[in-house]
Amino acid sequence: MSLAPEYLTYPQRSYGMDHDRYDWSMLADRKAVLWPGEARLALWINVSLQFFPMNQQGVPFPPPGGMTMPYPDLRHFTLRDYGNRVGIFRVLEALRSRGLNASFAVNGQLAERTPALVKELAGIGEIIAHGWNMDTPHYGGLDRDTEQKQVADSLAALRDLSGQAVRGWLSPGRNESEHTPELLAEHGVDYLCDWVNDEMPYPFRTSKGPLTALPLSTELEDRFVIQNNLHSESSWQEQVCDACDLLLGEAESRGGRLLTLSLHPWLIGQPHRIGKLEAVLDYILAKDIWSAHPSDIVARWQAQQ
């Protein structure tokens, strides 16, 4: 049975990528990047601080990592809340004791609910906007005015409470609509972290001005490896260390590389897992790395383009 013609009809259907957001290129063919101190590897650690509403609507799909049981799903709601009450402070201590830089992707609604936490995080690292909450996804067909308000409210809350410019964006669930990049550019965002089709920054086009795509690896994310793939904490540790070694090897002949760690305190901040994070950080610290905030990585990369 053949497909109906309308199945293959959609905006910007064309030969290639079906969009004009960026020029396709292979990483091996690009100009080599040099990191400060001639470090071979830039290390970007991002910690996501998230609010999952208990009365989850799940429109048009349930948020990744969200509620799964009938309301009130206290089992999952309180576990996610654990990360913002307990787990985050174990993660912060692991970073502080090793002198490592980090960014913190924070939902706007969580910022309003826990302003003291946002102020503490702002004094430690770089704040990234993470949408309003995890149940407000950006998706194809979302009303533009509704999405515009979500973006504006998220950025306003974080900029006000953190005192930072907040120039980075990570969408809830990494989902975007056809309008998301333009709305981000309109509201003063410089880089977005949703697109994971690369291992280095690259130029990203919008009709409202340029952005930089700064890929935050899903493959090495604690939640993806442990919760989605059902691998052990030890396996996650091994995968991160293997990635570190391979990227360092590539950097010897191809220029600086980027290692990103996406962490969730409700998961990696558990007492039976935090030791694996500490072991990962110790392993990476023994290598030739530059621990950097995402805006510094973007700035360094842009200066060499």
Backbone hydrogen bonds, N-H to C=O, Kabsch-Sander energy under -0.5 kcal/mol:
donor,donor_aa,acceptor,acceptor_aa,energy
7,Y,4,A,-1.7
8,L,5,P,-1.3
9,T,6,E,-1.3
10,Y,8,L,-0.6
13,R,10,Y,-1.6
17,M,15,Y,-0.5
29,D,26,M,-1.4
30,R,27,L,-1.5
35,W,39,A,-0.8
38,E,35,W,-1.5
39,A,36,P,-1.5
40,R,288,D,-0.6
41,L,288,D,-1.4
42,A,257,R,-2.9
43,L,290,W,-2.9
44,W,42,A,-0.6
44,W,259,L,-2.7
45,I,43,L,-0.5
46,N,44,W,-0.5
46,N,261,L,-3.2
47,V,103,S,-2.6
48,S,46,N,-0.5
48,S,263,L,-2.9
49,L,47,V,-0.6
49,L,105,A,-3.4
50,Q,48,S,-0.6
56,Q,53,P,-0.6
56,Q,54,M,-1.1
66,G,63,P,-2.3
74,L,72,P,-1.9
77,F,73,D,-2.4
78,T,74,L,-2.3
79,L,75,R,-0.9
80,R,76,H,-2.2
81,D,77,F,-2.0
82,Y,78,T,-1.6
83,G,79,L,-0.8
83,G,80,R,-0.7
84,N,80,R,-0.6
84,N,81,D,-0.7
85,R,81,D,-0.9
85,R,82,Y,-0.7
86,V,82,Y,-3.2
87,G,82,Y,-1.6
88,I,83,G,-2.1
89,F,86,V,-1.0
90,R,86,V,-0.9
90,R,87,G,-0.6
91,V,87,G,-2.0
92,L,88,I,-2.8
93,E,89,F,-1.7
94,A,90,R,-2.1
95,L,91,V,-2.0
96,R,92,L,-3.2
97,S,93,E,-2.5
98,R,95,L,-0.9
99,G,95,L,-0.5
99,G,96,R,-1.3
100,L,95,L,-2.2
103,S,45,I,-2.5
104,F,126,E,-3.0
105,A,47,V,-1.7
106,V,104,F,-0.7
106,V,128,I,-2.5
107,N,49,L,-1.7
108,G,131,G,-2.8
109,Q,132,W,-2.7
110,L,132,W,-0.5
111,A,107,N,-1.9
112,E,108,G,-1.8
113,R,109,Q,-1.8
114,T,110,L,-2.4
117,L,114,T,-0.5
118,V,114,T,-1.7
119,K,115,P,-2.3
120,E,116,A,-2.0
121,L,117,L,-2.5
122,A,118,V,-2.5
123,G,119,K,-1.2
124,I,121,L,-1.5
125,G,121,L,-2.6
126,E,102,A,-1.5
128,I,104,F,-2.6
129,A,168,G,-2.3
130,H,106,V,-1.8
130,H,131,G,-0.6
134,M,51,F,-2.3
136,T,133,N,-1.5
139,Y,137,P,-0.5
142,L,139,Y,-2.2
147,E,143,D,-2.4
148,Q,144,R,-2.8
149,K,145,D,-1.9
150,Q,146,T,-1.8
151,V,147,E,-2.6
152,A,148,Q,-2.6
153,D,149,K,-3.0
154,S,150,Q,-2.2
155,L,151,V,-2.4
156,A,152,A,-2.6
157,A,153,D,-2.3
158,L,154,S,-2.0
159,R,155,L,-2.8
160,D,156,A,-2.3
161,L,157,A,-2.2
162,S,158,L,-2.4
163,G,159,R,-1.6
169,W,191,Y,-1.3
170,L,129,A,-2.9
174,R,171,S,-2.4
175,N,172,P,-1.4
183,L,179,H,-2.4
184,L,180,T,-2.4
185,A,181,P,-2.4
186,E,182,E,-2.4
187,H,183,L,-1.4
188,G,185,A,-1.4
189,V,184,L,-2.4
190,D,167,R,-2.8
191,Y,167,R,-2.0
192,L,212,T,-2.0
193,C,169,W,-2.4
196,V,194,D,-0.5
202,Y,213,A,-1.6
204,F,211,L,-2.5
205,R,21,R,-3.9
209,G,206,T,-1.3
211,L,204,F,-3.0
212,T,190,D,-1.8
213,A,202,Y,-2.7
214,L,192,L,-2.8
214,L,212,T,-0.6
216,L,193,C,-0.9
217,S,215,P,-0.6
221,E,218,T,-1.6
222,D,262,S,-2.0
225,V,221,E,-2.5
226,I,222,D,-2.7
227,Q,222,D,-0.5
227,Q,223,R,-1.7
228,N,223,R,-1.8
229,N,224,F,-2.4
231,H,225,V,-2.3
236,W,232,S,-2.2
237,Q,233,E,-2.4
238,E,234,S,-2.3
239,Q,235,S,-2.5
240,V,236,W,-2.3
241,C,237,Q,-2.2
242,D,238,E,-2.5
243,A,239,Q,-2.3
244,C,240,V,-2.5
245,D,241,C,-2.2
246,L,242,D,-2.3
247,L,243,A,-2.6
248,L,244,C,-2.1
249,G,245,D,-1.9
250,E,246,L,-2.4
251,A,247,L,-2.2
252,E,248,L,-0.8
252,E,249,G,-0.7
253,S,250,E,-1.3
254,R,250,E,-1.9
255,G,251,A,-1.1
256,G,33,V,-3.4
257,R,40,R,-2.4
259,L,42,A,-3.0
260,T,258,L,-0.5
261,L,44,W,-2.6
263,L,46,N,-3.2
263,L,261,L,-0.6
267,L,264,H,-2.1
268,I,264,H,-2.4
269,G,264,H,-0.6
269,G,265,P,-1.1
270,Q,267,L,-1.2
273,R,270,Q,-2.0
274,I,270,Q,-2.4
276,K,273,R,-1.5
277,L,273,R,-1.3
278,E,274,I,-2.3
279,A,275,G,-2.1
280,V,276,K,-2.2
281,L,277,L,-2.7
282,D,278,E,-2.3
283,Y,279,A,-2.1
284,I,280,V,-2.4
285,L,281,L,-2.6
286,A,282,D,-1.1
287,K,284,I,-2.0
289,I,287,K,-1.5
290,W,41,L,-2.6
292,A,43,L,-2.3
292,A,290,W,-0.6
296,D,293,H,-0.6
297,I,293,H,-1.8
298,V,294,P,-2.5
299,A,295,S,-2.3
300,R,296,D,-2.5
301,W,297,I,-2.4
302,Q,298,V,-3.0
303,A,299,A,-2.0
304,Q,301,W,-1.4
305,Q,302,Q,-1.5
